Amino acid sequence: MGGFFKGVKAEVKKVSWPNKKELVNHTAVVIAVCAIMALLVWILDSGLHALLSLFIG
């Protein structure tokens, strides 16, 4: 079990952590993409709802 945690510690030291500017930039991109995708899903849902309402009544 101790060997596992030593391995984890060694791997964490190899990780290239982002600086603050990169972190903020990537976070903004993720939020923007999520907002755009949510908007597209909402538009698609509204369109399908309107289309089905025409057929079903």
HTML snippet that shows the backbone in 3Dmol.js (N, CA, C, O; Angstrom):
<script src="https://3Dmol.org/build/3Dmol-min.js"></script>
<div id="view" style="width:600px;height:400px;position:relative"></div>
<script>
const pdb = `
ATOM      1  N   MET A   1       0.831  -1.192   0.000  1.00  0.00           N
ATOM      2  CA  MET A   1       0.000   0.000   0.000  1.00  0.00           C
ATOM      3  C   MET A   1       0.869   1.248   0.000  1.00  0.00           C
ATOM      4  O   MET A   1       0.554   2.226  -0.678  1.00  0.00           O
ATOM      5  N   GLY A   2       1.964   1.220   0.758  1.00  0.00           N
ATOM      6  CA  GLY A   2       2.859   2.375   0.810  1.00  0.00           C
ATOM      7  C   GLY A   2       3.521   2.637  -0.528  1.00  0.00           C
ATOM      8  O   GLY A   2       3.779   3.788  -0.883  1.00  0.00           O
ATOM      9  N   GLY A   3       3.797   1.574  -1.276  1.00  0.00           N
ATOM     10  CA  GLY A   3       4.397   1.722  -2.600  1.00  0.00           C
ATOM     11  C   GLY A   3       3.470   2.440  -3.571  1.00  0.00           C
ATOM     12  O   GLY A   3       3.911   3.207  -4.427  1.00  0.00           O
ATOM     13  N   PHE A   4       2.188   2.178  -3.419  1.00  0.00           N
ATOM     14  CA  PHE A   4       1.202   2.837  -4.274  1.00  0.00           C
ATOM     15  C   PHE A   4       1.241   4.346  -4.079  1.00  0.00           C
ATOM     16  O   PHE A   4       1.274   5.108  -5.046  1.00  0.00           O
ATOM     17  N   PHE A   5       1.236   4.771  -2.811  1.00  0.00           N
ATOM     18  CA  PHE A   5       1.230   6.206  -2.533  1.00  0.00           C
ATOM     19  C   PHE A   5       2.544   6.867  -2.921  1.00  0.00           C
ATOM     20  O   PHE A   5       2.556   8.039  -3.297  1.00  0.00           O
ATOM     21  N   LYS A   6       3.645   6.138  -2.837  1.00  0.00           N
ATOM     22  CA  LYS A   6       4.923   6.678  -3.306  1.00  0.00           C
ATOM     23  C   LYS A   6       4.870   6.895  -4.815  1.00  0.00           C
ATOM     24  O   LYS A   6       5.382   7.891  -5.326  1.00  0.00           O
ATOM     25  N   GLY A   7       4.251   5.961  -5.518  1.00  0.00           N
ATOM     26  CA  GLY A   7       4.085   6.100  -6.963  1.00  0.00           C
ATOM     27  C   GLY A   7       3.190   7.275  -7.323  1.00  0.00           C
ATOM     28  O   GLY A   7       3.465   8.017  -8.265  1.00  0.00           O
ATOM     29  N   VAL A   8       2.120   7.432  -6.563  1.00  0.00           N
ATOM     30  CA  VAL A   8       1.208   8.557  -6.798  1.00  0.00           C
ATOM     31  C   VAL A   8       1.940   9.874  -6.579  1.00  0.00           C
ATOM     32  O   VAL A   8       1.805  10.805  -7.374  1.00  0.00           O
ATOM     33  N   LYS A   9       2.709   9.951  -5.508  1.00  0.00           N
ATOM     34  CA  LYS A   9       3.456  11.173  -5.201  1.00  0.00           C
ATOM     35  C   LYS A   9       4.454  11.491  -6.313  1.00  0.00           C
ATOM     36  O   LYS A   9       4.612  12.652  -6.691  1.00  0.00           O
ATOM     37  N   ALA A  10       5.121  10.478  -6.832  1.00  0.00           N
ATOM     38  CA  ALA A  10       6.086  10.680  -7.913  1.00  0.00           C
ATOM     39  C   ALA A  10       5.387  11.170  -9.181  1.00  0.00           C
ATOM     40  O   ALA A  10       5.911  12.035  -9.883  1.00  0.00           O
ATOM     41  N   GLU A  11       4.215  10.627  -9.474  1.00  0.00           N
ATOM     42  CA  GLU A  11       3.483  11.045 -10.669  1.00  0.00           C
ATOM     43  C   GLU A  11       2.946  12.468 -10.531  1.00  0.00           C
ATOM     44  O   GLU A  11       2.944  13.226 -11.501  1.00  0.00           O
ATOM     45  N   VAL A  12       2.494  12.833  -9.337  1.00  0.00           N
ATOM     46  CA  VAL A  12       1.979  14.189  -9.116  1.00  0.00           C
ATOM     47  C   VAL A  12       3.087  15.215  -9.308  1.00  0.00           C
ATOM     48  O   VAL A  12       2.829  16.323  -9.779  1.00  0.00           O
ATOM     49  N   LYS A  13       4.305  14.862  -8.953  1.00  0.00           N
ATOM     50  CA  LYS A  13       5.430  15.779  -9.143  1.00  0.00           C
ATOM     51  C   LYS A  13       5.715  16.013 -10.625  1.00  0.00           C
ATOM     52  O   LYS A  13       6.260  17.057 -10.987  1.00  0.00           O
ATOM     53  N   LYS A  14       5.357  15.061 -11.487  1.00  0.00           N
ATOM     54  CA  LYS A  14       5.590  15.181 -12.925  1.00  0.00           C
ATOM     55  C   LYS A  14       4.545  16.051 -13.628  1.00  0.00           C
ATOM     56  O   LYS A  14       4.749  16.483 -14.763  1.00  0.00           O
ATOM     57  N   VAL A  15       3.436  16.301 -12.951  1.00  0.00           N
ATOM     58  CA  VAL A  15       2.331  17.029 -13.573  1.00  0.00           C
ATOM     59  C   VAL A  15       2.739  18.473 -13.844  1.00  0.00           C
ATOM     60  O   VAL A  15       3.367  19.125 -13.010  1.00  0.00           O
ATOM     61  N   SER A  16       2.371  18.957 -15.024  1.00  0.00           N
ATOM     62  CA  SER A  16       2.616  20.355 -15.382  1.00  0.00           C
ATOM     63  C   SER A  16       1.366  21.150 -15.006  1.00  0.00           C
ATOM     64  O   SER A  16       0.380  21.139 -15.744  1.00  0.00           O
ATOM     65  N   TRP A  17       1.402  21.829 -13.878  1.00  0.00           N
ATOM     66  CA  TRP A  17       0.248  22.566 -13.386  1.00  0.00           C
ATOM     67  C   TRP A  17       0.145  23.904 -14.108  1.00  0.00           C
ATOM     68  O   TRP A  17       1.170  24.537 -14.362  1.00  0.00           O
ATOM     69  N   PRO A  18      -1.068  24.355 -14.446  1.00  0.00           N
ATOM     70  CA  PRO A  18      -1.218  25.636 -15.149  1.00  0.00           C
ATOM     71  C   PRO A  18      -0.979  26.812 -14.203  1.00  0.00           C
ATOM     72  O   PRO A  18      -1.199  26.720 -12.995  1.00  0.00           O
ATOM     73  N   ASN A  19      -0.518  27.927 -14.795  1.00  0.00           N
ATOM     74  CA  ASN A  19      -0.397  29.130 -13.972  1.00  0.00           C
ATOM     75  C   ASN A  19      -1.770  29.801 -13.897  1.00  0.00           C
ATOM     76  O   ASN A  19      -2.730  29.327 -14.504  1.00  0.00           O
ATOM     77  N   LYS A  20      -1.858  30.894 -13.157  1.00  0.00           N
ATOM     78  CA  LYS A  20      -3.156  31.517 -12.912  1.00  0.00           C
ATOM     79  C   LYS A  20      -3.795  32.016 -14.209  1.00  0.00           C
ATOM     80  O   LYS A  20      -5.002  31.870 -14.400  1.00  0.00           O
ATOM     81  N   LYS A  21      -2.994  32.603 -15.101  1.00  0.00           N
ATOM     82  CA  LYS A  21      -3.532  33.131 -16.357  1.00  0.00           C
ATOM     83  C   LYS A  21      -4.111  32.008 -17.214  1.00  0.00           C
ATOM     84  O   LYS A  21      -5.200  32.157 -17.770  1.00  0.00           O
ATOM     85  N   GLU A  22      -3.406  30.900 -17.325  1.00  0.00           N
ATOM     86  CA  GLU A  22      -3.895  29.758 -18.100  1.00  0.00           C
ATOM     87  C   GLU A  22      -5.164  29.179 -17.476  1.00  0.00           C
ATOM     88  O   GLU A  22      -6.108  28.821 -18.181  1.00  0.00           O
ATOM     89  N   LEU A  23      -5.173  29.094 -16.158  1.00  0.00           N
ATOM     90  CA  LEU A  23      -6.327  28.542 -15.458  1.00  0.00           C
ATOM     91  C   LEU A  23      -7.571  29.392 -15.693  1.00  0.00           C
ATOM     92  O   LEU A  23      -8.645  28.861 -15.978  1.00  0.00           O
ATOM     93  N   VAL A  24      -7.426  30.706 -15.575  1.00  0.00           N
ATOM     94  CA  VAL A  24      -8.560  31.607 -15.795  1.00  0.00           C
ATOM     95  C   VAL A  24      -9.022  31.526 -17.247  1.00  0.00           C
ATOM     96  O   VAL A  24     -10.223  31.489 -17.517  1.00  0.00           O
ATOM     97  N   ASN A  25      -8.077  31.498 -18.178  1.00  0.00           N
ATOM     98  CA  ASN A  25      -8.415  31.430 -19.597  1.00  0.00           C
ATOM     99  C   ASN A  25      -9.157  30.135 -19.928  1.00  0.00           C
ATOM    100  O   ASN A  25     -10.191  30.167 -20.596  1.00  0.00           O
ATOM    101  N   HIS A  26      -8.643  29.016 -19.472  1.00  0.00           N
ATOM    102  CA  HIS A  26      -9.286  27.734 -19.761  1.00  0.00           C
ATOM    103  C   HIS A  26     -10.652  27.625 -19.084  1.00  0.00           C
ATOM    104  O   HIS A  26     -11.582  27.045 -19.645  1.00  0.00           O
ATOM    105  N   THR A  27     -10.770  28.177 -17.893  1.00  0.00           N
ATOM    106  CA  THR A  27     -12.059  28.171 -17.204  1.00  0.00           C
ATOM    107  C   THR A  27     -13.084  28.985 -17.981  1.00  0.00           C
ATOM    108  O   THR A  27     -14.236  28.573 -18.118  1.00  0.00           O
ATOM    109  N   ALA A  28     -12.666  30.143 -18.490  1.00  0.00           N
ATOM    110  CA  ALA A  28     -13.571  30.983 -19.283  1.00  0.00           C
ATOM    111  C   ALA A  28     -14.014  30.261 -20.554  1.00  0.00           C
ATOM    112  O   ALA A  28     -15.176  30.360 -20.951  1.00  0.00           O
ATOM    113  N   VAL A  29     -13.107  29.547 -21.186  1.00  0.00           N
ATOM    114  CA  VAL A  29     -13.451  28.797 -22.401  1.00  0.00           C
ATOM    115  C   VAL A  29     -14.468  27.706 -22.076  1.00  0.00           C
ATOM    116  O   VAL A  29     -15.436  27.525 -22.816  1.00  0.00           O
ATOM    117  N   VAL A  30     -14.263  26.991 -20.996  1.00  0.00           N
ATOM    118  CA  VAL A  30     -15.192  25.919 -20.611  1.00  0.00           C
ATOM    119  C   VAL A  30     -16.574  26.494 -20.312  1.00  0.00           C
ATOM    120  O   VAL A  30     -17.583  25.929 -20.735  1.00  0.00           O
ATOM    121  N   ILE A  31     -16.632  27.607 -19.589  1.00  0.00           N
ATOM    122  CA  ILE A  31     -17.920  28.229 -19.266  1.00  0.00           C
ATOM    123  C   ILE A  31     -18.612  28.707 -20.538  1.00  0.00           C
ATOM    124  O   ILE A  31     -19.820  28.527 -20.692  1.00  0.00           O
ATOM    125  N   ALA A  32     -17.854  29.314 -21.450  1.00  0.00           N
ATOM    126  CA  ALA A  32     -18.434  29.800 -22.705  1.00  0.00           C
ATOM    127  C   ALA A  32     -18.973  28.647 -23.547  1.00  0.00           C
ATOM    128  O   ALA A  32     -20.076  28.738 -24.086  1.00  0.00           O
ATOM    129  N   VAL A  33     -18.215  27.577 -23.662  1.00  0.00           N
ATOM    130  CA  VAL A  33     -18.668  26.422 -24.452  1.00  0.00           C
ATOM    131  C   VAL A  33     -19.912  25.797 -23.819  1.00  0.00           C
ATOM    132  O   VAL A  33     -20.836  25.406 -24.531  1.00  0.00           O
ATOM    133  N   CYS A  34     -19.942  25.703 -22.505  1.00  0.00           N
ATOM    134  CA  CYS A  34     -21.128  25.156 -21.823  1.00  0.00           C
ATOM    135  C   CYS A  34     -22.351  26.034 -22.069  1.00  0.00           C
ATOM    136  O   CYS A  34     -23.447  25.524 -22.300  1.00  0.00           O
ATOM    137  N   ALA A  35     -22.166  27.352 -22.022  1.00  0.00           N
ATOM    138  CA  ALA A  35     -23.280  28.272 -22.262  1.00  0.00           C
ATOM    139  C   ALA A  35     -23.782  28.150 -23.698  1.00  0.00           C
ATOM    140  O   ALA A  35     -24.991  28.136 -23.931  1.00  0.00           O
ATOM    141  N   ILE A  36     -22.872  28.062 -24.654  1.00  0.00           N
ATOM    142  CA  ILE A  36     -23.264  27.921 -26.061  1.00  0.00           C
ATOM    143  C   ILE A  36     -24.005  26.606 -26.279  1.00  0.00           C
ATOM    144  O   ILE A  36     -25.026  26.577 -26.966  1.00  0.00           O
ATOM    145  N   MET A  37     -23.506  25.529 -25.707  1.00  0.00           N
ATOM    146  CA  MET A  37     -24.169  24.230 -25.865  1.00  0.00           C
ATOM    147  C   MET A  37     -25.551  24.240 -25.210  1.00  0.00           C
ATOM    148  O   MET A  37     -26.500  23.681 -25.761  1.00  0.00           O
ATOM    149  N   ALA A  38     -25.671  24.867 -24.046  1.00  0.00           N
ATOM    150  CA  ALA A  38     -26.970  24.956 -23.378  1.00  0.00           C
ATOM    151  C   ALA A  38     -27.953  25.746 -24.238  1.00  0.00           C
ATOM    152  O   ALA A  38     -29.122  25.379 -24.347  1.00  0.00           O
ATOM    153  N   LEU A  39     -27.478  26.829 -24.847  1.00  0.00           N
ATOM    154  CA  LEU A  39     -28.329  27.626 -25.727  1.00  0.00           C
ATOM    155  C   LEU A  39     -28.781  26.811 -26.941  1.00  0.00           C
ATOM    156  O   LEU A  39     -29.947  26.870 -27.329  1.00  0.00           O
ATOM    157  N   LEU A  40     -27.867  26.059 -27.533  1.00  0.00           N
ATOM    158  CA  LEU A  40     -28.225  25.231 -28.686  1.00  0.00           C
ATOM    159  C   LEU A  40     -29.239  24.150 -28.314  1.00  0.00           C
ATOM    160  O   LEU A  40     -30.171  23.887 -29.073  1.00  0.00           O
ATOM    161  N   VAL A  41     -29.063  23.532 -27.167  1.00  0.00           N
ATOM    162  CA  VAL A  41     -30.013  22.507 -26.718  1.00  0.00           C
ATOM    163  C   VAL A  41     -31.377  23.139 -26.459  1.00  0.00           C
ATOM    164  O   VAL A  41     -32.406  22.554 -26.795  1.00  0.00           O
ATOM    165  N   TRP A  42     -31.390  24.338 -25.860  1.00  0.00           N
ATOM    166  CA  TRP A  42     -32.646  25.030 -25.588  1.00  0.00           C
ATOM    167  C   TRP A  42     -33.370  25.371 -26.893  1.00  0.00           C
ATOM    168  O   TRP A  42     -34.583  25.188 -27.001  1.00  0.00           O
ATOM    169  N   ILE A  43     -32.619  25.869 -27.883  1.00  0.00           N
ATOM    170  CA  ILE A  43     -33.215  26.204 -29.180  1.00  0.00           C
ATOM    171  C   ILE A  43     -33.777  24.947 -29.844  1.00  0.00           C
ATOM    172  O   ILE A  43     -34.895  24.964 -30.359  1.00  0.00           O
ATOM    173  N   LEU A  44     -33.014  23.872 -29.835  1.00  0.00           N
ATOM    174  CA  LEU A  44     -33.474  22.615 -30.425  1.00  0.00           C
ATOM    175  C   LEU A  44     -34.711  22.091 -29.698  1.00  0.00           C
ATOM    176  O   LEU A  44     -35.661  21.640 -30.338  1.00  0.00           O
ATOM    177  N   ASP A  45     -34.705  22.146 -28.392  1.00  0.00           N
ATOM    178  CA  ASP A  45     -35.841  21.678 -27.602  1.00  0.00           C
ATOM    179  C   ASP A  45     -37.082  22.515 -27.893  1.00  0.00           C
ATOM    180  O   ASP A  45     -38.174  21.972 -28.061  1.00  0.00           O
ATOM    181  N   SER A  46     -36.920  23.819 -27.951  1.00  0.00           N
ATOM    182  CA  SER A  46     -38.060  24.698 -28.238  1.00  0.00           C
ATOM    183  C   SER A  46     -38.607  24.446 -29.637  1.00  0.00           C
ATOM    184  O   SER A  46     -39.821  24.419 -29.839  1.00  0.00           O
ATOM    185  N   GLY A  47     -37.712  24.263 -30.597  1.00  0.00           N
ATOM    186  CA  GLY A  47     -38.150  23.988 -31.966  1.00  0.00           C
ATOM    187  C   GLY A  47     -38.895  22.674 -32.079  1.00  0.00           C
ATOM    188  O   GLY A  47     -39.939  22.600 -32.726  1.00  0.00           O
ATOM    189  N   LEU A  48     -38.362  21.639 -31.453  1.00  0.00           N
ATOM    190  CA  LEU A  48     -39.044  20.340 -31.491  1.00  0.00           C
ATOM    191  C   LEU A  48     -40.379  20.387 -30.758  1.00  0.00           C
ATOM    192  O   LEU A  48     -41.347  19.755 -31.181  1.00  0.00           O
ATOM    193  N   HIS A  49     -40.430  21.130 -29.671  1.00  0.00           N
ATOM    194  CA  HIS A  49     -41.680  21.267 -28.927  1.00  0.00           C
ATOM    195  C   HIS A  49     -42.735  21.958 -29.798  1.00  0.00           C
ATOM    196  O   HIS A  49     -43.887  21.528 -29.839  1.00  0.00           O
ATOM    197  N   ALA A  50     -42.341  23.020 -30.485  1.00  0.00           N
ATOM    198  CA  ALA A  50     -43.272  23.729 -31.361  1.00  0.00           C
ATOM    199  C   ALA A  50     -43.719  22.831 -32.512  1.00  0.00           C
ATOM    200  O   ALA A  50     -44.895  22.828 -32.876  1.00  0.00           O
ATOM    201  N   LEU A  51     -42.800  22.081 -33.078  1.00  0.00           N
ATOM    202  CA  LEU A  51     -43.126  21.184 -34.189  1.00  0.00           C
ATOM    203  C   LEU A  51     -44.086  20.083 -33.743  1.00  0.00           C
ATOM    204  O   LEU A  51     -45.054  19.781 -34.441  1.00  0.00           O
ATOM    205  N   LEU A  52     -43.825  19.494 -32.600  1.00  0.00           N
ATOM    206  CA  LEU A  52     -44.722  18.449 -32.097  1.00  0.00           C
ATOM    207  C   LEU A  52     -46.080  19.013 -31.721  1.00  0.00           C
ATOM    208  O   LEU A  52     -47.094  18.328 -31.864  1.00  0.00           O
ATOM    209  N   SER A  53     -46.118  20.233 -31.247  1.00  0.00           N
ATOM    210  CA  SER A  53     -47.395  20.853 -30.896  1.00  0.00           C
ATOM    211  C   SER A  53     -48.281  21.021 -32.127  1.00  0.00           C
ATOM    212  O   SER A  53     -49.505  20.946 -32.025  1.00  0.00           O
ATOM    213  N   LEU A  54     -47.670  21.247 -33.285  1.00  0.00           N
ATOM    214  CA  LEU A  54     -48.448  21.362 -34.520  1.00  0.00           C
ATOM    215  C   LEU A  54     -49.116  20.034 -34.873  1.00  0.00           C
ATOM    216  O   LEU A  54     -50.264  20.015 -35.317  1.00  0.00           O
ATOM    217  N   PHE A  55     -48.407  18.937 -34.678  1.00  0.00           N
ATOM    218  CA  PHE A  55     -48.944  17.626 -35.036  1.00  0.00           C
ATOM    219  C   PHE A  55     -49.899  17.078 -33.986  1.00  0.00           C
ATOM    220  O   PHE A  55     -50.932  16.499 -34.321  1.00  0.00           O
ATOM    221  N   ILE A  56     -49.558  17.259 -32.729  1.00  0.00           N
ATOM    222  CA  ILE A  56     -50.361  16.676 -31.653  1.00  0.00           C
ATOM    223  C   ILE A  56     -51.536  17.579 -31.298  1.00  0.00           C
ATOM    224  O   ILE A  56     -52.639  17.112 -31.016  1.00  0.00           O
ATOM    225  N   GLY A  57     -51.277  18.861 -31.318  1.00  0.00           N
ATOM    226  CA  GLY A  57     -52.363  19.795 -31.059  1.00  0.00           C
ATOM    227  C   GLY A  57     -52.335  20.281 -29.712  1.00  0.00           C
ATOM    228  O   GLY A  57     -53.187  21.082 -29.327  1.00  0.00           O
TER     229      GLY A  57
END
`;
const viewer = $3Dmol.createViewer("view");
viewer.addModel(pdb, "pdb");
viewer.setStyle({}, {cartoon: {color: "spectrum"}});
viewer.zoomTo();
viewer.render();
</script>
